[in-house]
Amino acid sequence: MAVEAGRGIGWRDLIGGDVEVVGLDTFGKSAPAPAAYEALGITAKRIAETARRMVK
């Protein structure tokens, strides 16, 4: 699993295997970090859900 505040492209190649990336697939947002991360879906909840899904 990779968590990237920028573009997630490339992590799959670096890590290899069955990889989940929590990151951006679009252009970013201009806002204070907490608001930008929330708007872009890079949240602790999403990271935890992704991790749980991967270990099942």
mmCIF file of the N, C-alpha and C atoms, coordinates in Angstrom:
data_MODEL
# 
_entry.id   MODEL 
# 
loop_
_atom_site.group_PDB 
_atom_site.id 
_atom_site.type_symbol 
_atom_site.label_atom_id 
_atom_site.label_alt_id 
_atom_site.label_comp_id 
_atom_site.label_asym_id 
_atom_site.label_entity_id 
_atom_site.label_seq_id 
_atom_site.pdbx_PDB_ins_code 
_atom_site.Cartn_x 
_atom_site.Cartn_y 
_atom_site.Cartn_z 
_atom_site.occupancy 
_atom_site.B_iso_or_equiv 
_atom_site.pdbx_formal_charge 
_atom_site.auth_seq_id 
_atom_site.auth_comp_id 
_atom_site.auth_asym_id 
_atom_site.auth_atom_id 
_atom_site.pdbx_PDB_model_num 
ATOM 1   N N  . MET A 1 1  ? 0.846   -1.167  0.000   1.00 0.00 ? 1  MET A N  1 
ATOM 2   C CA . MET A 1 1  ? 0.000   0.000   0.000   1.00 0.00 ? 1  MET A CA 1 
ATOM 3   C C  . MET A 1 1  ? 0.894   1.234   0.000   1.00 0.00 ? 1  MET A C  1 
ATOM 4   N N  . ALA A 1 2  ? 0.498   2.219   -0.779  1.00 0.00 ? 2  ALA A N  1 
ATOM 5   C CA . ALA A 1 2  ? 1.212   3.487   -0.799  1.00 0.00 ? 2  ALA A CA 1 
ATOM 6   C C  . ALA A 1 2  ? 0.228   4.610   -0.520  1.00 0.00 ? 2  ALA A C  1 
ATOM 7   N N  . VAL A 1 3  ? 0.660   5.568   0.253   1.00 0.00 ? 3  VAL A N  1 
ATOM 8   C CA . VAL A 1 3  ? -0.117  6.780   0.503   1.00 0.00 ? 3  VAL A CA 1 
ATOM 9   C C  . VAL A 1 3  ? 0.714   7.932   -0.022  1.00 0.00 ? 3  VAL A C  1 
ATOM 10  N N  . GLU A 1 4  ? 0.162   8.638   -0.989  1.00 0.00 ? 4  GLU A N  1 
ATOM 11  C CA . GLU A 1 4  ? 0.911   9.688   -1.672  1.00 0.00 ? 4  GLU A CA 1 
ATOM 12  C C  . GLU A 1 4  ? 0.054   10.937  -1.773  1.00 0.00 ? 4  GLU A C  1 
ATOM 13  N N  . ALA A 1 5  ? 0.543   12.050  -1.255  1.00 0.00 ? 5  ALA A N  1 
ATOM 14  C CA . ALA A 1 5  ? -0.205  13.303  -1.316  1.00 0.00 ? 5  ALA A CA 1 
ATOM 15  C C  . ALA A 1 5  ? -0.204  13.879  -2.726  1.00 0.00 ? 5  ALA A C  1 
ATOM 16  N N  . GLY A 1 6  ? 0.644   13.349  -3.576  1.00 0.00 ? 6  GLY A N  1 
ATOM 17  C CA . GLY A 1 6  ? 0.685   13.756  -4.979  1.00 0.00 ? 6  GLY A CA 1 
ATOM 18  C C  . GLY A 1 6  ? 0.167   12.631  -5.857  1.00 0.00 ? 6  GLY A C  1 
ATOM 19  N N  . ARG A 1 7  ? 0.570   12.638  -7.096  1.00 0.00 ? 7  ARG A N  1 
ATOM 20  C CA . ARG A 1 7  ? 0.121   11.622  -8.044  1.00 0.00 ? 7  ARG A CA 1 
ATOM 21  C C  . ARG A 1 7  ? 0.576   10.233  -7.614  1.00 0.00 ? 7  ARG A C  1 
ATOM 22  N N  . GLY A 1 8  ? -0.336  9.278   -7.682  1.00 0.00 ? 8  GLY A N  1 
ATOM 23  C CA . GLY A 1 8  ? -0.024  7.909   -7.293  1.00 0.00 ? 8  GLY A CA 1 
ATOM 24  C C  . GLY A 1 8  ? 0.657   7.099   -8.377  1.00 0.00 ? 8  GLY A C  1 
ATOM 25  N N  . ILE A 1 9  ? 0.750   7.681   -9.573  1.00 0.00 ? 9  ILE A N  1 
ATOM 26  C CA . ILE A 1 9  ? 1.375   6.979   -10.691 1.00 0.00 ? 9  ILE A CA 1 
ATOM 27  C C  . ILE A 1 9  ? 2.818   6.641   -10.335 1.00 0.00 ? 9  ILE A C  1 
ATOM 28  N N  . GLY A 1 10 ? 3.225   5.439   -10.632 1.00 0.00 ? 10 GLY A N  1 
ATOM 29  C CA . GLY A 1 10 ? 4.596   5.025   -10.391 1.00 0.00 ? 10 GLY A CA 1 
ATOM 30  C C  . GLY A 1 10 ? 4.751   4.127   -9.176  1.00 0.00 ? 10 GLY A C  1 
ATOM 31  N N  . TRP A 1 11 ? 3.896   4.280   -8.192  1.00 0.00 ? 11 TRP A N  1 
ATOM 32  C CA . TRP A 1 11 ? 3.999   3.447   -6.990  1.00 0.00 ? 11 TRP A CA 1 
ATOM 33  C C  . TRP A 1 11 ? 3.761   1.981   -7.296  1.00 0.00 ? 11 TRP A C  1 
ATOM 34  N N  . ARG A 1 12 ? 2.839   1.693   -8.179  1.00 0.00 ? 12 ARG A N  1 
ATOM 35  C CA . ARG A 1 12 ? 2.576   0.294   -8.523  1.00 0.00 ? 12 ARG A CA 1 
ATOM 36  C C  . ARG A 1 12 ? 3.822   -0.360  -9.107  1.00 0.00 ? 12 ARG A C  1 
ATOM 37  N N  . ASP A 1 13 ? 4.551   0.388   -9.934  1.00 0.00 ? 13 ASP A N  1 
ATOM 38  C CA . ASP A 1 13 ? 5.788   -0.138  -10.526 1.00 0.00 ? 13 ASP A CA 1 
ATOM 39  C C  . ASP A 1 13 ? 6.880   -0.307  -9.475  1.00 0.00 ? 13 ASP A C  1 
ATOM 40  N N  . LEU A 1 14 ? 6.977   0.624   -8.546  1.00 0.00 ? 14 LEU A N  1 
ATOM 41  C CA . LEU A 1 14 ? 8.020   0.563   -7.520  1.00 0.00 ? 14 LEU A CA 1 
ATOM 42  C C  . LEU A 1 14 ? 7.783   -0.553  -6.516  1.00 0.00 ? 14 LEU A C  1 
ATOM 43  N N  . ILE A 1 15 ? 6.533   -0.717  -6.094  1.00 0.00 ? 15 ILE A N  1 
ATOM 44  C CA . ILE A 1 15 ? 6.216   -1.704  -5.066  1.00 0.00 ? 15 ILE A CA 1 
ATOM 45  C C  . ILE A 1 15 ? 6.031   -3.086  -5.669  1.00 0.00 ? 15 ILE A C  1 
ATOM 46  N N  . GLY A 1 16 ? 5.358   -3.145  -6.812  1.00 0.00 ? 16 GLY A N  1 
ATOM 47  C CA . GLY A 1 16 ? 5.087   -4.418  -7.463  1.00 0.00 ? 16 GLY A CA 1 
ATOM 48  C C  . GLY A 1 16 ? 3.972   -5.184  -6.772  1.00 0.00 ? 16 GLY A C  1 
ATOM 49  N N  . GLY A 1 17 ? 3.514   -6.217  -7.391  1.00 0.00 ? 17 GLY A N  1 
ATOM 50  C CA . GLY A 1 17 ? 2.471   -7.049  -6.808  1.00 0.00 ? 17 GLY A CA 1 
ATOM 51  C C  . GLY A 1 17 ? 1.114   -6.371  -6.784  1.00 0.00 ? 17 GLY A C  1 
ATOM 52  N N  . ASP A 1 18 ? 0.289   -6.833  -5.874  1.00 0.00 ? 18 ASP A N  1 
ATOM 53  C CA . ASP A 1 18 ? -1.073  -6.321  -5.723  1.00 0.00 ? 18 ASP A CA 1 
ATOM 54  C C  . ASP A 1 18 ? -1.033  -5.093  -4.815  1.00 0.00 ? 18 ASP A C  1 
ATOM 55  N N  . VAL A 1 19 ? -1.021  -3.918  -5.410  1.00 0.00 ? 19 VAL A N  1 
ATOM 56  C CA . VAL A 1 19 ? -0.811  -2.670  -4.682  1.00 0.00 ? 19 VAL A CA 1 
ATOM 57  C C  . VAL A 1 19 ? -2.055  -1.801  -4.719  1.00 0.00 ? 19 VAL A C  1 
ATOM 58  N N  . GLU A 1 20 ? -2.378  -1.221  -3.597  1.00 0.00 ? 20 GLU A N  1 
ATOM 59  C CA . GLU A 1 20 ? -3.411  -0.194  -3.511  1.00 0.00 ? 20 GLU A CA 1 
ATOM 60  C C  . GLU A 1 20 ? -2.702  1.127   -3.280  1.00 0.00 ? 20 GLU A C  1 
ATOM 61  N N  . VAL A 1 21 ? -3.136  2.169   -3.975  1.00 0.00 ? 21 VAL A N  1 
ATOM 62  C CA . VAL A 1 21 ? -2.548  3.493   -3.801  1.00 0.00 ? 21 VAL A CA 1 
ATOM 63  C C  . VAL A 1 21 ? -3.640  4.467   -3.381  1.00 0.00 ? 21 VAL A C  1 
ATOM 64  N N  . VAL A 1 22 ? -3.438  5.107   -2.247  1.00 0.00 ? 22 VAL A N  1 
ATOM 65  C CA . VAL A 1 22 ? -4.310  6.198   -1.824  1.00 0.00 ? 22 VAL A CA 1 
ATOM 66  C C  . VAL A 1 22 ? -3.560  7.460   -2.209  1.00 0.00 ? 22 VAL A C  1 
ATOM 67  N N  . GLY A 1 23 ? -4.031  8.115   -3.248  1.00 0.00 ? 23 GLY A N  1 
ATOM 68  C CA . GLY A 1 23 ? -3.354  9.306   -3.751  1.00 0.00 ? 23 GLY A CA 1 
ATOM 69  C C  . GLY A 1 23 ? -4.233  10.032  -4.731  1.00 0.00 ? 23 GLY A C  1 
ATOM 70  N N  . LEU A 1 24 ? -3.635  10.868  -5.538  1.00 0.00 ? 24 LEU A N  1 
ATOM 71  C CA . LEU A 1 24 ? -4.383  11.682  -6.481  1.00 0.00 ? 24 LEU A CA 1 
ATOM 72  C C  . LEU A 1 24 ? -4.338  11.093  -7.878  1.00 0.00 ? 24 LEU A C  1 
ATOM 73  N N  . ASP A 1 25 ? -5.473  11.153  -8.539  1.00 0.00 ? 25 ASP A N  1 
ATOM 74  C CA . ASP A 1 25 ? -5.541  10.814  -9.954  1.00 0.00 ? 25 ASP A CA 1 
ATOM 75  C C  . ASP A 1 25 ? -6.000  12.026  -10.751 1.00 0.00 ? 25 ASP A C  1 
ATOM 76  N N  . THR A 1 26 ? -6.063  13.169  -10.067 1.00 0.00 ? 26 THR A N  1 
ATOM 77  C CA . THR A 1 26 ? -6.506  14.421  -10.681 1.00 0.00 ? 26 THR A CA 1 
ATOM 78  C C  . THR A 1 26 ? -5.542  15.518  -10.252 1.00 0.00 ? 26 THR A C  1 
ATOM 79  N N  . PHE A 1 27 ? -5.791  16.720  -10.725 1.00 0.00 ? 27 PHE A N  1 
ATOM 80  C CA . PHE A 1 27 ? -5.013  17.854  -10.258 1.00 0.00 ? 27 PHE A CA 1 
ATOM 81  C C  . PHE A 1 27 ? -5.380  18.128  -8.808  1.00 0.00 ? 27 PHE A C  1 
ATOM 82  N N  . GLY A 1 28 ? -4.501  18.740  -8.079  1.00 0.00 ? 28 GLY A N  1 
ATOM 83  C CA . GLY A 1 28 ? -4.710  19.017  -6.663  1.00 0.00 ? 28 GLY A CA 1 
ATOM 84  C C  . GLY A 1 28 ? -5.683  20.151  -6.410  1.00 0.00 ? 28 GLY A C  1 
ATOM 85  N N  . LYS A 1 29 ? -5.777  20.521  -5.171  1.00 0.00 ? 29 LYS A N  1 
ATOM 86  C CA . LYS A 1 29 ? -6.641  21.608  -4.717  1.00 0.00 ? 29 LYS A CA 1 
ATOM 87  C C  . LYS A 1 29 ? -5.775  22.639  -4.006  1.00 0.00 ? 29 LYS A C  1 
ATOM 88  N N  . SER A 1 30 ? -6.234  23.857  -4.005  1.00 0.00 ? 30 SER A N  1 
ATOM 89  C CA . SER A 1 30 ? -5.554  24.906  -3.271  1.00 0.00 ? 30 SER A CA 1 
ATOM 90  C C  . SER A 1 30 ? -6.385  25.227  -2.039  1.00 0.00 ? 30 SER A C  1 
ATOM 91  N N  . ALA A 1 31 ? -5.887  24.818  -0.902  1.00 0.00 ? 31 ALA A N  1 
ATOM 92  C CA . ALA A 1 31 ? -6.585  25.041  0.362   1.00 0.00 ? 31 ALA A CA 1 
ATOM 93  C C  . ALA A 1 31 ? -5.637  24.655  1.484   1.00 0.00 ? 31 ALA A C  1 
ATOM 94  N N  . PRO A 1 32 ? -5.968  25.009  2.714   1.00 0.00 ? 32 PRO A N  1 
ATOM 95  C CA . PRO A 1 32 ? -5.172  24.488  3.828   1.00 0.00 ? 32 PRO A CA 1 
ATOM 96  C C  . PRO A 1 32 ? -5.157  22.962  3.777   1.00 0.00 ? 32 PRO A C  1 
ATOM 97  N N  . ALA A 1 33 ? -4.053  22.362  4.178   1.00 0.00 ? 33 ALA A N  1 
ATOM 98  C CA . ALA A 1 33 ? -3.861  20.916  4.031   1.00 0.00 ? 33 ALA A CA 1 
ATOM 99  C C  . ALA A 1 33 ? -5.038  20.071  4.506   1.00 0.00 ? 33 ALA A C  1 
ATOM 100 N N  . PRO A 1 34 ? -5.571  20.261  5.721   1.00 0.00 ? 34 PRO A N  1 
ATOM 101 C CA . PRO A 1 34 ? -6.681  19.391  6.149   1.00 0.00 ? 34 PRO A CA 1 
ATOM 102 C C  . PRO A 1 34 ? -7.887  19.455  5.211   1.00 0.00 ? 34 PRO A C  1 
ATOM 103 N N  . ALA A 1 35 ? -8.226  20.641  4.751   1.00 0.00 ? 35 ALA A N  1 
ATOM 104 C CA . ALA A 1 35 ? -9.370  20.788  3.844   1.00 0.00 ? 35 ALA A CA 1 
ATOM 105 C C  . ALA A 1 35 ? -9.072  20.179  2.481   1.00 0.00 ? 35 ALA A C  1 
ATOM 106 N N  . ALA A 1 36 ? -7.852  20.368  1.994   1.00 0.00 ? 36 ALA A N  1 
ATOM 107 C CA . ALA A 1 36 ? -7.487  19.808  0.691   1.00 0.00 ? 36 ALA A CA 1 
ATOM 108 C C  . ALA A 1 36 ? -7.486  18.287  0.734   1.00 0.00 ? 36 ALA A C  1 
ATOM 109 N N  . TYR A 1 37 ? -6.890  17.696  1.774   1.00 0.00 ? 37 TYR A N  1 
ATOM 110 C CA . TYR A 1 37 ? -6.873  16.233  1.884   1.00 0.00 ? 37 TYR A CA 1 
ATOM 111 C C  . TYR A 1 37 ? -8.287  15.668  1.954   1.00 0.00 ? 37 TYR A C  1 
ATOM 112 N N  . GLU A 1 38 ? -9.151  16.310  2.717   1.00 0.00 ? 38 GLU A N  1 
ATOM 113 C CA . GLU A 1 38 ? -10.546 15.855  2.820   1.00 0.00 ? 38 GLU A CA 1 
ATOM 114 C C  . GLU A 1 38 ? -11.228 15.918  1.459   1.00 0.00 ? 38 GLU A C  1 
ATOM 115 N N  . ALA A 1 39 ? -11.067 17.029  0.763   1.00 0.00 ? 39 ALA A N  1 
ATOM 116 C CA . ALA A 1 39 ? -11.705 17.207  -0.553  1.00 0.00 ? 39 ALA A CA 1 
ATOM 117 C C  . ALA A 1 39 ? -11.183 16.194  -1.567  1.00 0.00 ? 39 ALA A C  1 
ATOM 118 N N  . LEU A 1 40 ? -9.926  15.786  -1.422  1.00 0.00 ? 40 LEU A N  1 
ATOM 119 C CA . LEU A 1 40 ? -9.314  14.859  -2.370  1.00 0.00 ? 40 LEU A CA 1 
ATOM 120 C C  . LEU A 1 40 ? -9.441  13.397  -1.946  1.00 0.00 ? 40 LEU A C  1 
ATOM 121 N N  . GLY A 1 41 ? -10.017 13.165  -0.772  1.00 0.00 ? 41 GLY A N  1 
ATOM 122 C CA . GLY A 1 41 ? -10.223 11.788  -0.323  1.00 0.00 ? 41 GLY A CA 1 
ATOM 123 C C  . GLY A 1 41 ? -8.999  11.140  0.295   1.00 0.00 ? 41 GLY A C  1 
ATOM 124 N N  . ILE A 1 42 ? -8.007  11.926  0.653   1.00 0.00 ? 42 ILE A N  1 
ATOM 125 C CA . ILE A 1 42 ? -6.823  11.370  1.310   1.00 0.00 ? 42 ILE A CA 1 
ATOM 126 C C  . ILE A 1 42 ? -7.033  11.580  2.810   1.00 0.00 ? 42 ILE A C  1 
ATOM 127 N N  . THR A 1 43 ? -7.761  10.639  3.405   1.00 0.00 ? 43 THR A N  1 
ATOM 128 C CA . THR A 1 43 ? -8.144  10.752  4.810   1.00 0.00 ? 43 THR A CA 1 
ATOM 129 C C  . THR A 1 43 ? -7.705  9.509   5.578   1.00 0.00 ? 43 THR A C  1 
ATOM 130 N N  . ALA A 1 44 ? -7.611  9.663   6.887   1.00 0.00 ? 44 ALA A N  1 
ATOM 131 C CA . ALA A 1 44 ? -7.265  8.513   7.731   1.00 0.00 ? 44 ALA A CA 1 
ATOM 132 C C  . ALA A 1 44 ? -8.285  7.396   7.561   1.00 0.00 ? 44 ALA A C  1 
ATOM 133 N N  . LYS A 1 45 ? -9.550  7.753   7.421   1.00 0.00 ? 45 LYS A N  1 
ATOM 134 C CA . LYS A 1 45 ? -10.601 6.749   7.247   1.00 0.00 ? 45 LYS A CA 1 
ATOM 135 C C  . LYS A 1 45 ? -10.377 5.946   5.960   1.00 0.00 ? 45 LYS A C  1 
ATOM 136 N N  . ARG A 1 46 ? -10.090 6.625   4.875   1.00 0.00 ? 46 ARG A N  1 
ATOM 137 C CA . ARG A 1 46 ? -9.872  5.927   3.595   1.00 0.00 ? 46 ARG A CA 1 
ATOM 138 C C  . ARG A 1 46 ? -8.616  5.069   3.655   1.00 0.00 ? 46 ARG A C  1 
ATOM 139 N N  . ILE A 1 47 ? -7.569  5.573   4.275   1.00 0.00 ? 47 ILE A N  1 
ATOM 140 C CA . ILE A 1 47 ? -6.338  4.799   4.402   1.00 0.00 ? 47 ILE A CA 1 
ATOM 141 C C  . ILE A 1 47 ? -6.592  3.530   5.211   1.00 0.00 ? 47 ILE A C  1 
ATOM 142 N N  . ALA A 1 48 ? -7.316  3.663   6.339   1.00 0.00 ? 48 ALA A N  1 
ATOM 143 C CA . ALA A 1 48 ? -7.625  2.501   7.179   1.00 0.00 ? 48 ALA A CA 1 
ATOM 144 C C  . ALA A 1 48 ? -8.505  1.499   6.434   1.00 0.00 ? 48 ALA A C  1 
ATOM 145 N N  . GLU A 1 49 ? -9.506  1.981   5.714   1.00 0.00 ? 49 GLU A N  1 
ATOM 146 C CA . GLU A 1 49 ? -10.384 1.086   4.949   1.00 0.00 ? 49 GLU A CA 1 
ATOM 147 C C  . GLU A 1 49 ? -9.598  0.335   3.881   1.00 0.00 ? 49 GLU A C  1 
ATOM 148 N N  . THR A 1 50 ? -8.691  1.020   3.217   1.00 0.00 ? 50 THR A N  1 
ATOM 149 C CA . THR A 1 50 ? -7.872  0.384   2.179   1.00 0.00 ? 50 THR A CA 1 
ATOM 150 C C  . THR A 1 50 ? -6.981  -0.696  2.802   1.00 0.00 ? 50 THR A C  1 
ATOM 151 N N  . ALA A 1 51 ? -6.357  -0.368  3.923   1.00 0.00 ? 51 ALA A N  1 
ATOM 152 C CA . ALA A 1 51 ? -5.489  -1.347  4.600   1.00 0.00 ? 51 ALA A CA 1 
ATOM 153 C C  . ALA A 1 51 ? -6.288  -2.572  5.038   1.00 0.00 ? 51 ALA A C  1 
ATOM 154 N N  . ARG A 1 52 ? -7.472  -2.366  5.620   1.00 0.00 ? 52 ARG A N  1 
ATOM 155 C CA . ARG A 1 52 ? -8.311  -3.497  6.051   1.00 0.00 ? 52 ARG A CA 1 
ATOM 156 C C  . ARG A 1 52 ? -8.673  -4.382  4.861   1.00 0.00 ? 52 ARG A C  1 
ATOM 157 N N  . ARG A 1 53 ? -9.041  -3.756  3.750   1.00 0.00 ? 53 ARG A N  1 
ATOM 158 C CA . ARG A 1 53 ? -9.430  -4.506  2.555   1.00 0.00 ? 53 ARG A CA 1 
ATOM 159 C C  . ARG A 1 53 ? -8.250  -5.345  2.056   1.00 0.00 ? 53 ARG A C  1 
ATOM 160 N N  . MET A 1 54 ? -7.044  -4.834  2.170   1.00 0.00 ? 54 MET A N  1 
ATOM 161 C CA . MET A 1 54 ? -5.882  -5.552  1.660   1.00 0.00 ? 54 MET A CA 1 
ATOM 162 C C  . MET A 1 54 ? -5.511  -6.757  2.513   1.00 0.00 ? 54 MET A C  1 
ATOM 163 N N  . VAL A 1 55 ? -5.792  -6.742  3.816   1.00 0.00 ? 55 VAL A N  1 
ATOM 164 C CA . VAL A 1 55 ? -5.393  -7.859  4.678   1.00 0.00 ? 55 VAL A CA 1 
ATOM 165 C C  . VAL A 1 55 ? -6.473  -8.916  4.806   1.00 0.00 ? 55 VAL A C  1 
ATOM 166 N N  . LYS A 1 56 ? -7.618  -8.704  4.224   1.00 0.00 ? 56 LYS A N  1 
ATOM 167 C CA . LYS A 1 56 ? -8.689  -9.712  4.288   1.00 0.00 ? 56 LYS A CA 1 
ATOM 168 C C  . LYS A 1 56 ? -8.408  -10.854 3.363   1.00 0.00 ? 56 LYS A C  1 
# 
